Amino acid sequence: MDRRRFIEAAGAAAIGASATGAKAQKYSVPIIDTHVHLYDPTRPQGVPWPNKDQPTSIYRRFLPGDYAKIAEPHGVVGAIETECSPWIEDNYWVMDVSKNEPLMVGEVGDLLLGHPDYREHLERLHRNPLYLGIRVSNLWGRDVEALLKKPQVWADLKALAEAGLAMDFGAGPEQVRQLLQITDRIPNLRVVLNHLPAQRIPDDPAVRATWQKQTEELVKRPHIYGKFSAIFQRVDERGRRVQTGGRIPKDLAFYKPRLDEIYETFGPDRLMFGSDWTNSEPMSTFGELVALDLEYFTPKGREVMEKVFWKNSLAAYRWKKRRANQPSLT
């Protein structure tokens, strides 16, 4: 089947699943999107991201209802918001705009490890079943390496694990090294690595080999998961990633070698679907994004598809079902 026909068929199957419910499950599997960004630049206080320099398709209001219109026709039955703001009040704002939209099954928020108010907000936020964890990164001018030198940060990470919440983290060479350190000391912390396909491959073969070896060691630990997200890339005429210009390949063959490497490293029990919407919108339509994932995973069989498209997200984030068409293990 050629690429165009596959996209059309995948889209039709997903629409059928959304329209006819359980009867259509023989054609598709329900999808939980584990990486969506919500924000509203029209708020009086504005937003820290995106800014007016972003593509106009991103710099607009994007709330659960807006996402539902884009995603539900393609088989998405639930979504998890991932932080795009360092403002403490936006942890609460996301849960507020999601409370009446049962498509949203959770939020991965932002709390600064080591901050004097961390414990207070962690306690308040995790009482809400929509609050599933926090993202820890070098975003917003932060330095994770420096944070890990502070005893209070380790106590805060332990409190996160004891609260039953997950931690989103990067997956590059530095981050994998840091995660080995973190999970050595806090083995019960559930960790989700963001955007595995988008990680930049080191030019130095020795650095890449060490990164791959350490990633393989990390995945041996029982609570490590990864997002199969941010697949589409902008590249130059030689296939090297660029920030502007170039082209955006839409055929699976271009991405398959890296996707195969990820799949072989993580296996079907640790990977989960994520769209990175709206951040990914300039790279593809939502339909193209879902279709590429379906094209890759469909040959691996229904059992693998169910794990990647919803079961693994349930294990990683422990989200709660909010409406009838969302899957569960019971």
N, C-alpha and C positions, 0 to 999 in steps of 0.2 A: 504494500500500500504506500503511495507517495505521501509526502509531507502534508500537502494541502488536503488530501482526502482524509488523512488521519486526524488533522485538526477538526475537520467538519464532523467526522464520526465521533470523536471524543466529546466535542461540544454537544452533539445531539444526545449522546448517552447521558451526559451530566444533566442536561436540561430535563431529560426523561426522568432521571432519578429525583430531581427536585419536584417535578410535577406529579409523579405517580407514587412516590413514597416507596414502601417496602417491595412492591411488585417489580420495580425497576432495579432492585439491587443485583439481579443477575447480570446487568449490563455495566454496573459501576459500583464503586464503594463510596460511603460517605466521607467527606473531607473536613478535617479540622485544620484550619490555617493557624499556625503557631507564631506568626510574625506579621502583625498589622500595626500601623501607626495611626493614632487618632489625635486630632488637634483642630483648633479653630482660630485662624488669624484675625477674625472679626471681633474677638473678645476685647474688652476695654484694655486689658493688660497685654494683648497680643500673644505671641508665642516665641520661644527661643529658637525653634526650628519648625518648619522651614522659614527662610527669609525671602524677601522680595527678589533676590538674585537667583532663586531657584526657578526651574521651568514653571510656567504659569499653570501647567497641569497639576503641579504639586502644591503651589501656594494658593490654597483655597480651603474652605471648610471641609473637613473630612470626619464625619461622625458615624456611629454604628449604622444608622439608616442609609447613609451614602455608600458605605461599604457593602451593605446587604444587596443593594441594587446591582452592584458590579459582580459580586461573588456568588450569590445564590443561584443564578442561572447556570453556573458551572459546577454545581454539585457541592458547594461549601455549605455545611450545616452548623458550623461553629467556628469561632475565632478567638485568638488570644492576642490582646494588645501588648506591644512591647514599647517600653518607654522611649520618648523622643524629647524629653524635657528634664532638666535638673531641678526644676522648681518643686519644692516639697508639696505644695498645694495641688500640683497636677496629678500626684498619686490619687488623691481624693476626687479630683475632677473626672478622671477617666472612669472610676467606679460609678460616679454619679451619672454620667452620660450613658453608661452601659446597663444600669440597673433595670431599665424598662425595655431593653432590647435583648431578648434571650438568645439571639444569635451569638452574643459575646459571652464566652464561658470563663474568661479570666483576664487578668492583667499581670504583666511583669513590669514592676515599677522601678523607681529610682530612689534609693536611700544612700547617703554618703557614709560609707564605713568609717568609723572613728569619730564621727560628729557627735557632740554632746547630746543631741536630740534623737539620735538613731534609735535607741531602745524604746523611747516613748512612742515614736511613730510606728515602729515595727509591731509593737504590742497592739496599737489601735488598728492598724491596717489589716493585720492577719486575722482579726476577728471576722472580717468580711470574707466569705468563701470565694469571692471573685479575685481576691488578692493572692497570687500564686508564687510570687518571688520578686527578686530584684535583678537588674542588670548591673554588672561591675565591669568597667572599661576605662580606657584612657580618654574617653569623650569628655567634653566640658572642661578641658584643661586639667584633668586629673592625671595622676601618675600612680598606677597600680603598684609598680615596683617599690615606690616610696611608701605607699600605704602599708604594704606587707611588712615593713620594718617596725610598725607600731603595735605594741601588745594589745591595745584596745581594739584594733581592727580584727585581730584573731579572735578576741572574745566576741566581737559582733558577728563574725562569720559562724562561730559556734552557735550563737543565739539564733541565727537564721536557720541552721540545720535543725536545731531543737524545736523550732516553731513549725517544722515540716514544710518549709518553703524551699524553692529551687533558686539557683543562681545561674543567670545567663552570663556568658563570658566569650572572649575572642578565641580564635583557633590558630593563630599564627605561631611561629617558633617561640617567641617570647612568652606568649600566653600559655602555650602547652607546657613549657617549663615551669611557669608559675602554678599551673593547675596540678602538676605532679607534687609540688611542695604543699599546696593547699589540701589536696586529698590524702596526702600522707598523714597530715595532722588532724583532718576532719573527714574521716572516711565515709561517714553517713550523709554528707552533703550531696544533694542531687545537683548535677551540673549540666547545663545545656550549652553546647558550643554553637555560636551563631555563624551563619553564612559560610558553610564549609566550601562550596564551589568558588566563592569569591576571594578566598585567601590567596594572596600573592605568593607565587612559587619563588623561593630564593634563587638567585642566580648562581650562588656558590654551591656546587654539588655536595660538598661536605656539610654545609649548613642544612641543605635539604634532606640529606640522609639522616642527620641527627634529629631533625624535626619529625621525619616519618617514623623513626625508631621510637621517639618519645611519645608520639601520638598513639602508636600501637600499644605501648606500655600503658598509657592512660586509659585506653578503651578496654583493657583487661579488668579495670575496676568496675564494680557493679552498678554505679549510679551515674554513668557518663552517657550523654545523648548528644546528637548533633542535628542541626537544621540543614536540610537539603534545600537551601534557599539562595537567592541572588545568583542564579545560574547564568542569565544572559549578561554578556560583557561587550563593551565597545573595544574594537581592535583596529590596528592599522593593517596595511596591505600584507604584512608578514605575520599577522595573527597575534601580535603583541598588544597587550592591554594599553589603552590610552584613555585620558579623561575626556577629551573632546574630539570631534571629528570622527574620522574612520567610519566603520560600519558595525552593525550589530548582527552577527550571524543568528539565524533562526532555526537552522537545521541541527538535529541531535548529533549528527556525526562529528560536528566541530567540537562539541563539549564532551562527548562520550569518553574519551581517554581519562580525563580528570574525574568524571562521575564514576567510572569504573574503579578508579583508584580509591575514591572515598567509600564506595560500596564494599569493596574488598577489605578495607581497613575497619569499617564500623559494623558491617553486616546488617541484616534486616531487622534486628532487634533494637537498634540504637538510633536509627534515622527517622526524621519526621519532616513532613511537608511544611514549608513556610513561603509566603508570597513576598514579604517585605514591601507590601503595598502601603502607602503610595510611593515610597522611595523608588520602587522598581518600575513605576509607570512610564517614565521616559524610555525605558528599554524594551517594553513589549506591552501588548494588551493583556488583560487578565486571562482571556481565553487562550492566548498563545502560551502563557506561562503554565497554566494547568495542563494544556495539551502536551507540552514538552515532558513534564513529569509523568503523565500517563503513558506517553510513548516509551519512556525509559523503563517504567516499572511493570507495565502490563505483561510483557513476556516472562516476567519472573513469577507470575501466578497470583491468584487471588489472596492467598495467605500473606504473602509479602506485601501486597498492596494495602491490605487492611492494617498491617503493622505500621507502615510508613504514613498512611493517610489519616490514621486516628488512634490506633492502639498504643503506639509508643508515646504519643503526646499525653495520653492518660497516665501512663507509668511515670513519665518525667514530671508532669505538672500537677497531677491528681485533681484535675478540674471536675466540676460537678455538672451533671446533665441538667439543662434548664428547659428543654422542650422535647416533644415526642420524637422528632426525627433525628435527634442526636444519639449516637450509639453508646452502648455501655457493655460491660462484661457480664452483667447479670440478666 
